[in-house]
Each structure stands twice: as structure tokens, then as C-alpha cells.
Amino acid sequence: MANGWAPFIGLVVVAIFCGAAWFFSPKGEEQTIWRSTLILSASAMYLMWAITFLAQLNPLITPVRNNLRGPEDFQR
């Protein structure tokens, strides 16, 4: 079940991944490209996931049920 801690846990996981990408990126001419690509990709994926997750926690439009019986449907 989803709870309010999921975005913070995800943020910690992404921060650890970004730190690992910074220190373990291959050395050489393209080290900056590797770092930028991995860190920006992880950040963008986290933002997309967090926006989707948080939007589902508090929907703007509540579901409407059309099959509810009105007072005229009750028999006395």
C-alpha cells in the first residue's frame, strides 16, 4: 500500500544513485558526458514518477458514480 514516505524514499535512492554515478563514472574524455547523462536521467525519471505518484494520492477530479439509486427508486 502506498504511503506518504514513498517520495522521500525514492529521493534517497535517486540521490545514492547520483552519488554513485558521480564517483564511478568511467574516467577519460567523456567522463563529464557520462556523469551528466546518468544524473540528469535519474533526476528526470524521479520527477516524472513523483509527479504521477503524488497526483494519484490527491486527485483533482473525484470519481462520479452514475449507477446510484435515487430516492424515487426506493420502495416503501
Order of alpha helices (4+ residues) and beta strands (2+ residues): alpha-alpha
